[in-house]
Amino acid sequence: MRVVWLDASEASGGLPAADGGFDTPVWSYGIFLGVKGTRARSVVVAKEVVLQERVFHYNVIPIAMVDEVVLLRRGDLDPTVLEELTRKVEGTPVKRFKTGSKGGWMRWG
């Protein structure tokens, strides 16, 4: 699935001239795990699963910030976006990637 949503953001420098300049649209891809939360209901999306370590990394996206939820089919990811993501991953040294039990990682099983 793809969740299109508006994230909180932080910036320094001048303020945008138009209100739209404050929006930070994000596309999150993953597996729908449910709607959770007591104070703010949120969509929970598993972003990646590490089978050997039996952990998954997830996003919690407040429903009020969701613009659209799309069930994906083969070919739905824009090839230009996929190419750019692939280039970034291939160009990032392995030591820069972090894993662990913090930052949205969850053990399962």
C-alpha positions in Angstrom: 0.0 0.0 0.0 1.0 3.6 -0.4 0.0 6.2 2.2 0.1 9.8 1.0 0.3 12.1 4.0 1.6 15.4 5.4 4.5 15.1 7.8 5.6 17.5 10.4 8.8 19.3 9.3 11.5 21.5 10.6 13.3 24.3 8.7 15.6 27.2 9.2 15.8 30.3 7.2 13.0 32.5 5.8 9.4 31.5 6.0 7.7 30.4 2.7 5.7 33.2 1.0 2.6 30.9 0.3 0.8 28.7 2.8 1.5 25.6 0.6 5.2 26.1 1.3 4.6 24.7 4.8 3.2 21.4 3.6 5.6 18.4 3.6 3.9 15.7 1.5 5.3 12.1 2.0 4.6 8.8 0.3 5.1 5.8 2.6 5.1 2.3 1.2 4.4 -0.9 3.2 2.0 -3.4 4.6 -1.1 -2.2 6.5 -1.0 -3.5 10.1 -4.0 -1.7 11.5 -5.3 1.5 13.0 -4.0 2.1 16.6 -3.7 4.8 19.2 -5.8 6.2 22.1 -5.2 10.0 21.8 -4.7 10.1 18.1 -5.8 7.3 15.8 -3.0 6.4 13.4 -2.4 4.1 10.5 0.4 1.6 11.2 2.4 0.5 8.2 5.2 -2.1 8.3 7.9 -0.7 6.0 10.4 -3.5 5.9 10.6 -7.0 7.5 13.9 -8.7 8.4 13.1 -12.4 8.4 16.3 -13.7 9.9 16.2 -11.3 12.8 12.4 -11.5 13.1 12.0 -7.7 13.3 10.0 -5.2 11.3 10.3 -1.4 11.0 7.0 0.6 11.0 5.5 4.0 10.5 2.7 5.4 12.7 0.8 8.0 10.7 -1.9 10.1 12.3 -5.2 9.7 10.4 -5.8 13.4 10.3 -2.5 13.8 8.3 -3.5 11.1 5.7 -4.5 12.4 2.3 -4.8 9.1 0.4 -4.4 5.4 0.8 -3.7 3.4 -2.4 -3.6 -0.4 -2.8 -0.6 -1.0 -5.0 -0.3 -3.2 -8.1 2.7 -4.1 -10.1 4.0 -1.0 -11.9 2.3 1.5 -9.6 5.6 2.9 -8.3 6.8 5.7 -10.6 9.9 4.3 -12.4 11.7 7.6 -12.0 11.2 7.5 -8.2 12.3 3.8 -8.1 15.4 4.6 -10.1 16.4 7.6 -7.9 15.8 5.5 -4.7 17.9 2.7 -6.1 20.7 5.2 -7.0 20.7 6.6 -3.4 20.8 3.2 -1.8 23.6 2.0 -4.0 25.6 5.2 -3.3 25.2 5.1 0.5 28.1 3.4 2.5 26.8 0.4 4.5 28.1 2.0 7.8 25.5 4.8 7.4 22.6 2.4 7.6 21.4 1.7 11.2 19.3 -1.1 12.6 18.2 -1.9 16.2 15.3 -1.9 18.6 14.8 1.9 18.5 13.3 4.2 15.9 10.4 2.1 14.9 11.9 -1.4 14.9 9.8 -4.1 16.4 10.6 -7.8 17.2 7.9 -10.4 16.1 7.3 -14.1 16.6 
